[in-house]
Amino acid sequence: MKKKLAIITSHPIQYNAPLFALLSRSEVLDIKVFYTWSQSRETLFDKDFGKTIQWDIPLLAGYPYEFAENVSKNPGPVGYRGIVCPGLNKMIEAWDAEALLVYGWNYHAHYHAMKHFKGKIPVWFRGDSTLLDETGGLRQAVRRITLKYVYRKADYAFFVGENNRQYYLKHGFSKDRLFFAPHAIDNRRFGDSDGTMRQEAERWRSEIGIGSEEMVVVFVGKFEAKKNPLLLLVAAKRLNKPNLHFIFVGNGILEEQMKTLAAGNPNIHFLPFQNQSRIPVVYYMADLLALPSQGPGETWGLVVNEAMACGKAILVSDKSGCAIDLVIPGENGYMVTSGNEVQCATLLDTMTKSREHTRKMGESSKRIIESWSFEQICKSYEKNIIASTK
């Protein structure tokens, strides 16, 4: 008989929905997702993109779910009191859950569910926090004590990569309570098995004035300080390679400043936010992806997974949580020291010395990312959660 796993997460997102659909077909787990930001049922306003986001892939299809009523006076992922669901625990109990998996603790509803079910059923935790942004001092010491207290409410945790594993070890989890479940995206959706995405990418490149033999570096994400697209823009101007183009894809608070800085440069292009059905084409326009994040809070960087699934070389900041797991220097890309525009320009020059050189790095990326998949997450959930219920 299947074991009943209740999953708590705040709202439907494009990365989790296909994972939940795959997990719902498990032969050993019977899942139900409990969403806690009930106001997110329809559309979401993303303050960083500065617009309402309506994803064009189904976020509530293929798996059972229920929304718990969020009674917060200021609802949303705006802090601990942004998600308060008095009826959540009763809903999970009424479903007769045999194990609980909580995505993120820092909402009132999530923490109190962990606290309520601790000692009754196995409580699992999943997050992607790292130690990369720590600076020490009294404030950090107090936070360490607080987090150790919080994580006592979980029996086990799934870590998404090495930086995340180190974070858990630092906050009270022993090695035997930690299990790997990789940070992943739907690799198959980015695979372009019939070549249609590549064809569309070539048309799009031509439309914006990029020749078929010219090379492209792409940045995908919010134009915000954390992602630090300004560093890449400055590096592009410093490099000034006539056959190398840069495409910045997204929107955000830095957009006007970036466009002003790039004015008059024919090799720097801007595209607005692209939805999920379109984003793979963006990667196929490029030879490599650059993510020069400086933090705080770049706990992973799933655009790296996406670009690698499309077979692209990677230049990523050492402040990105994914860097040590997904980038093998010299094989599929390089790590750049956060904030170092000179090094960024130098590495870009090295990586784009020829399309053949960059293509080989992209092939390595595709091989590396194959094991970072939804299937691997499901296998880890099945094996370890089932073992915890015996």
PEPE-V240282 format. One record per run of one state. SS is the DSSP state (~ for helix, > for strand, _ for the rest). FROM is the first residue (numbers start at 0). TO is the last residue. If there is no record, write none. Layout:
ss: <SS SS>
from: <FROM FROM>
to: <TO TO>
This chain:
ss: <_ > _ ~ _ > _ ~ _ > _ > _ > _ ~ _ ~ _ > _ ~ _ > _ ~ _ > _ ~ _ ~ > _ ~ _ ~ _ > _ ~ _ > _ ~ _ > _ ~ _ > _ ~ _ > _ ~ _ > _ > _ ~ _ ~ _ ~ _>
from: <0 2 9 16 23 28 35 37 40 43 46 50 53 64 67 79 82 87 94 98 103 107 117 121 126 137 151 155 159 161 170 174 177 180 186 190 195 207 214 220 228 239 243 249 254 262 267 271 275 284 287 291 301 309 312 317 322 326 328 329 332 336 340 351 354 369 373 388>
to: <1 8 15 22 27 34 36 39 42 45 49 52 63 66 78 81 86 93 97 102 106 116 120 125 136 150 154 158 160 169 173 176 179 185 189 194 206 213 219 227 238 242 248 253 261 266 270 274 283 286 290 300 308 311 316 321 325 327 328 331 335 339 350 353 368 372 387 389>
